[in-house]
Amino acid sequence: MTRSGSTPRRSVLAAALGVAGAAAVTTTAAAAAGTARPSATGTSEAPGAAAPAGSKAKRIAEYHGWTSHADWLAGAAKGVRAEAGARPGIVIARPLGSVDYTDPHTGTKAAWEYATWTSPVRTLSVPATEAIVSWNARTPAGTWIQIELKGTYTDGSATPWYVMGRWASDDGASSIRRTSVDGQSDDKSSVWTDTFSIDDPASGLRLATYQVRLTLHRKPGTALTPTVWRVGAMGSDVPDRFEVPASTPSLPKGRELVVPRYSQEIHKGQYPEYDNGGEAWCSPTSSQMIIESWGRKPSAKDLAWVNPDYADPQVCHAARSTFDYQYEGCGNWPFNAAYAATYRDLQGVVTRLGSLTDAEKLIEVGIPLITSQSFLKTELDGAGYGTSGHLMTVIGFTADGDVIANDPASPSNEAVRHVYKRRQWENIWLRTKRYNADGKVVSGTGGVCYLYFPAKPTAAQRRVLKEFGIR
């Protein structure tokens, strides 16, 4: 978590997207019609915040993913093989050759065999101002993957191949340091940590089509291979909004899922090499809570490096396993989803939802979520702090529709469970613009969340995930 008064490492342009299955998220046409503005009283008001009766919803986001055997066969494979089975994926079959890579974070130069898979061209039904790529993969020590995005603009010109991540679950001597790549731009768009962004959305320029390319790497002369089970990209064109329409609670009796409670604050000062220690570990702490709610945990071998005097060593492990060495933090959204998917038969995606009603549908079928939000201390009763960027878990709803959250920014594990007011939560989570403590307009996250769920969901879970485009 980044508290008010400090500078968040995530760029303000990387404020709002996600990845998940294959459908559109909507907002009201009226809410999209104008930019929210401060009112005379100093609060904010959004033109058309409530949808007129009979108005049509405007699609603002679309995700498409590749995860089935047929999906993998549809791409251009150079040196990779599509494998069928319970969890289809791609692996290195016959490398195309070798390439030298100098790790910018260790200075180590090494040769790596490689093979590639390139997706078909995807035409966005929602021409996008932003896009995020996410993936699920296994990378044994001595292997890693690079994920890239290329597209065409609505003016007919093309983007370069942008690196959206270089990723390995292992960060030991035989692997690379997982990293985002700064400084990528073509004067029309840029990449900010994990987010592709149009530089000037007001110009009307949008991303119209895209492709994703995976490059699988391994140590030369070995039979090692990464396995990629899922890759996808989401394009989004979310209107600026200081306020969003209020949703109506849809769980009359409420529901609360059983999720472990972990505090990031008890890790303050531990392993400062990973984003200054536990006080900044909201994302991996939230990830670990949800991973363990599905019955998965790191092994004793995984935790052998952690000081045995530290409580909840799995939180330290999650921080190390999600750390982005370029971003210098544990809050890279796709890196967290990829970490979750390293556990047996778990999937992880980053997506955007349109309301707390959407979240209730997930809770109803047993899927908790991790949400990203920023707010002043006065905007969320009971939190006791303000933040310019924080991840929490939504584990349920009261009968009145208020949010039951495991908030890792709590002084102890016992204090992690909170009940937050529905209207306050929904607005700070879904808005894309807000005022900071100095009265300046800054970004909001626009409904970003992580979803972690089994590789074989139940029929009810599949139905709800499909509604959000996840298959």
QUIZIMO-V611781 format. One record per residue. N is the residue number from 0. RES is the residue in one letter. SS is DSSP state (@ for helix, = for strand, . for the rest). OMEGA is omega in degrees with one decimal (none if undefined). Layout:
n=(N,N)
res=(RES,RES)
ss=(SS,SS)
omega=(OMEGA,OMEGA)
This chain:
n=(0,1,2,3,4,5,6,7,8,9,10,11,12,13,14,15,16,17,18,19,20,21,22,23,24,25,26,27,28,29,30,31,32,33,34,35,36,37,38,39,40,41,42,43,44,45,46,47,48,49,50,51,52,53,54,55,56,57,58,59,60,61,62,63,64,65,66,67,68,69,70,71,72,73,74,75,76,77,78,79,80,81,82,83,84,85,86,87,88,89,90,91,92,93,94,95,96,97,98,99,100,101,102,103,104,105,106,107,108,109,110,111,112,113,114,115,116,117,118,119,120,121,122,123,124,125,126,127,128,129,130,131,132,133,134,135,136,137,138,139,140,141,142,143,144,145,146,147,148,149,150,151,152,153,154,155,156,157,158,159,160,161,162,163,164,165,166,167,168,169,170,171,172,173,174,175,176,177,178,179,180,181,182,183,184,185,186,187,188,189,190,191,192,193,194,195,196,197,198,199,200,201,202,203,204,205,206,207,208,209,210,211,212,213,214,215,216,217,218,219,220,221,222,223,224,225,226,227,228,229,230,231,232,233,234,235,236,237,238,239,240,241,242,243,244,245,246,247,248,249,250,251,252,253,254,255,256,257,258,259,260,261,262,263,264,265,266,267,268,269,270,271,272,273,274,275,276,277,278,279,280,281,282,283,284,285,286,287,288,289,290,291,292,293,294,295,296,297,298,299,300,301,302,303,304,305,306,307,308,309,310,311,312,313,314,315,316,317,318,319,320,321,322,323,324,325,326,327,328,329,330,331,332,333,334,335,336,337,338,339,340,341,342,343,344,345,346,347,348,349,350,351,352,353,354,355,356,357,358,359,360,361,362,363,364,365,366,367,368,369,370,371,372,373,374,375,376,377,378,379,380,381,382,383,384,385,386,387,388,389,390,391,392,393,394,395,396,397,398,399,400,401,402,403,404,405,406,407,408,409,410,411,412,413,414,415,416,417,418,419,420,421,422,423,424,425,426,427,428,429,430,431,432,433,434,435,436,437,438,439,440,441,442,443,444,445,446,447,448,449,450,451,452,453,454,455,456,457,458,459,460,461,462,463,464,465,466,467,468,469,470)
res=(M,T,R,S,G,S,T,P,R,R,S,V,L,A,A,A,L,G,V,A,G,A,A,A,V,T,T,T,A,A,A,A,A,G,T,A,R,P,S,A,T,G,T,S,E,A,P,G,A,A,A,P,A,G,S,K,A,K,R,I,A,E,Y,H,G,W,T,S,H,A,D,W,L,A,G,A,A,K,G,V,R,A,E,A,G,A,R,P,G,I,V,I,A,R,P,L,G,S,V,D,Y,T,D,P,H,T,G,T,K,A,A,W,E,Y,A,T,W,T,S,P,V,R,T,L,S,V,P,A,T,E,A,I,V,S,W,N,A,R,T,P,A,G,T,W,I,Q,I,E,L,K,G,T,Y,T,D,G,S,A,T,P,W,Y,V,M,G,R,W,A,S,D,D,G,A,S,S,I,R,R,T,S,V,D,G,Q,S,D,D,K,S,S,V,W,T,D,T,F,S,I,D,D,P,A,S,G,L,R,L,A,T,Y,Q,V,R,L,T,L,H,R,K,P,G,T,A,L,T,P,T,V,W,R,V,G,A,M,G,S,D,V,P,D,R,F,E,V,P,A,S,T,P,S,L,P,K,G,R,E,L,V,V,P,R,Y,S,Q,E,I,H,K,G,Q,Y,P,E,Y,D,N,G,G,E,A,W,C,S,P,T,S,S,Q,M,I,I,E,S,W,G,R,K,P,S,A,K,D,L,A,W,V,N,P,D,Y,A,D,P,Q,V,C,H,A,A,R,S,T,F,D,Y,Q,Y,E,G,C,G,N,W,P,F,N,A,A,Y,A,A,T,Y,R,D,L,Q,G,V,V,T,R,L,G,S,L,T,D,A,E,K,L,I,E,V,G,I,P,L,I,T,S,Q,S,F,L,K,T,E,L,D,G,A,G,Y,G,T,S,G,H,L,M,T,V,I,G,F,T,A,D,G,D,V,I,A,N,D,P,A,S,P,S,N,E,A,V,R,H,V,Y,K,R,R,Q,W,E,N,I,W,L,R,T,K,R,Y,N,A,D,G,K,V,V,S,G,T,G,G,V,C,Y,L,Y,F,P,A,K,P,T,A,A,Q,R,R,V,L,K,E,F,G,I,R)
ss=(.,=,=,.,.,.,.,.,.,.,.,@,@,@,.,.,.,.,.,.,.,=,.,=,=,=,=,=,.,.,.,.,.,.,.,.,=,=,.,.,.,.,.,=,=,.,.,.,.,.,.,.,.,.,.,.,=,=,=,=,=,=,=,=,=,=,.,.,@,@,@,@,@,@,.,=,=,=,.,=,=,=,=,.,.,.,.,.,=,=,=,=,.,.,.,.,=,=,=,=,=,=,.,.,.,.,.,.,=,=,=,=,=,=,=,=,=,=,.,.,.,=,=,=,=,=,=,=,.,=,=,=,=,=,=,=,=,=,.,.,.,.,=,=,=,=,=,=,=,=,=,=,=,.,.,.,.,=,.,.,.,=,=,=,=,=,=,.,.,.,.,.,.,.,.,.,.,.,=,.,.,.,.,.,=,.,.,.,=,=,=,=,.,.,=,=,=,=,.,.,@,@,@,.,.,.,=,=,=,=,=,=,=,=,=,=,=,=,=,.,.,.,.,.,.,.,=,=,=,=,=,=,=,=,=,=,.,.,.,.,.,.,.,.,.,.,.,.,.,.,.,.,.,.,=,=,.,.,.,.,.,.,.,.,@,@,@,.,.,.,.,.,.,.,.,.,.,@,@,@,.,@,@,@,@,@,@,@,@,@,@,@,@,.,.,.,.,.,.,.,.,.,.,.,.,.,.,.,.,.,.,.,@,@,@,@,@,@,@,@,@,@,.,=,.,.,.,.,=,.,.,.,@,@,@,@,@,@,@,@,.,.,.,.,.,=,=,=,=,=,=,=,.,.,.,@,@,@,@,@,@,@,@,@,.,.,.,.,=,=,=,=,=,=,=,.,@,@,@,.,.,.,.,.,.,.,=,=,=,=,=,=,=,=,=,=,=,.,.,.,.,.,=,=,=,=,.,.,.,.,.,.,@,@,@,.,=,=,=,=,.,@,@,@,@,@,@,@,@,@,.,.,=,=,=,.,.,.,.,.,=,=,=,.,.,.,.,=,=,=,=,=,=,=,.,.,.,.,@,@,@,@,@,@,@,@,@,.,=,.,.)
omega=(172.4,-176.9,178.2,179.1,175.7,-176.3,178.0,179.0,179.2,177.2,177.0,178.7,-178.2,-167.0,-169.5,178.7,175.0,-178.1,172.4,-163.5,-171.3,178.1,-177.5,170.5,-175.2,168.1,-178.9,177.3,-179.6,-180.0,-179.5,-169.9,-175.8,178.8,179.4,-175.7,177.3,176.5,-178.2,-178.5,-179.5,172.6,-179.6,178.8,-178.1,176.8,177.4,-178.2,176.0,-177.1,174.3,-180.0,176.9,-179.6,-179.3,178.2,177.4,179.0,-177.3,-177.6,176.0,174.6,170.0,-179.1,175.4,-175.8,-179.0,177.4,177.9,177.3,-177.8,178.3,-177.9,-179.7,177.3,-176.7,175.6,179.2,176.6,178.8,174.5,179.1,177.2,179.1,-176.2,179.4,-175.7,179.4,175.8,-179.8,174.2,176.2,177.8,-176.0,176.2,-176.6,178.4,-179.3,176.0,176.7,175.2,-178.5,-176.9,-175.7,175.8,-175.7,-177.7,175.1,-177.9,174.9,179.8,169.3,-176.1,173.2,-173.3,170.3,-179.3,-177.5,167.9,175.8,177.5,175.1,-177.7,171.9,175.4,177.1,-160.3,168.6,-178.5,176.4,175.5,174.2,172.1,-171.1,171.7,-174.5,169.2,-179.5,176.7,177.4,-176.3,176.9,173.9,179.5,170.9,-177.3,-177.2,177.8,174.4,-179.5,172.3,178.9,177.6,174.9,176.8,179.2,-174.5,171.6,167.1,167.8,178.6,174.7,180.0,175.5,167.7,-164.4,170.7,177.7,-179.8,176.5,179.8,-174.2,-176.8,-179.0,175.3,171.7,-179.3,-170.9,162.0,-175.5,179.8,171.1,-179.6,-179.5,173.9,-179.2,172.1,-179.7,179.8,173.5,179.3,-178.3,-176.2,-172.2,167.7,-176.6,169.9,-174.9,-176.7,-178.8,-179.2,179.0,-176.1,178.8,179.5,170.9,-174.9,179.6,176.6,167.5,174.0,176.1,175.4,172.4,-178.9,-176.7,173.2,175.6,-178.2,174.8,178.7,175.6,179.8,173.7,164.7,169.3,178.2,-177.8,-176.7,166.9,-179.7,177.5,176.6,173.2,-174.7,173.1,-173.7,179.8,173.2,-178.7,173.9,177.8,178.9,177.3,177.0,176.8,179.2,179.3,-175.3,175.8,-173.1,-179.5,-175.6,173.9,177.3,179.0,178.5,-177.3,177.2,-179.0,178.2,176.4,172.9,-171.7,-180.0,178.2,-179.9,179.5,179.3,177.4,-178.7,177.2,176.7,175.6,173.7,173.6,-166.3,-176.1,178.7,-171.6,-178.1,-176.2,179.3,177.4,176.3,178.8,-177.3,177.6,-176.5,176.6,-178.1,175.1,176.2,174.6,179.2,177.5,172.8,-179.4,175.9,177.5,178.1,-173.2,-173.9,-177.9,-174.8,176.2,-176.5,178.0,-177.7,174.2,176.6,-177.7,179.4,176.4,174.8,179.3,178.5,178.7,178.9,-174.0,177.3,-173.8,176.6,-172.3,175.0,178.3,-179.3,179.1,-177.9,-174.0,173.6,-172.4,179.6,178.9,177.0,178.1,179.0,177.0,-179.8,-176.7,174.1,178.0,-173.0,172.4,173.3,172.8,177.2,176.2,171.8,-175.9,174.4,174.8,-173.6,-177.6,173.5,173.0,174.7,179.4,178.9,177.9,178.3,179.1,-178.1,180.0,171.3,179.8,175.3,-179.9,177.6,-175.1,-179.6,-178.1,175.3,-172.6,170.5,179.0,-177.4,-174.2,179.6,-178.2,176.2,179.1,179.0,179.7,169.0,-176.0,173.5,175.2,-174.9,175.9,174.2,176.0,171.0,-175.6,178.7,178.9,174.0,177.6,177.6,178.4,177.4,-173.1,170.8,-173.7,164.6,-176.6,-176.8,178.4,-178.7,-172.4,-179.6,176.5,-177.5,-176.0,-171.6,-177.2,178.2,167.6,-178.1,-179.1,-174.4,-174.4,179.0,-178.2,-175.4,-176.6,-178.5,179.3,-171.7,-177.3,176.7,177.0,177.4,175.5,177.3,-175.1,178.4,-179.9,179.3,177.2,178.3,-173.5,165.5,-170.3,171.2,174.6,179.7,172.8,169.9,172.9,175.2,-173.9,-175.9,175.1,176.6,-179.7,173.2,179.3,179.6,178.5,177.6,-179.2,-178.2,177.8,178.2,178.3,178.0,174.3,-175.6,178.4,none)
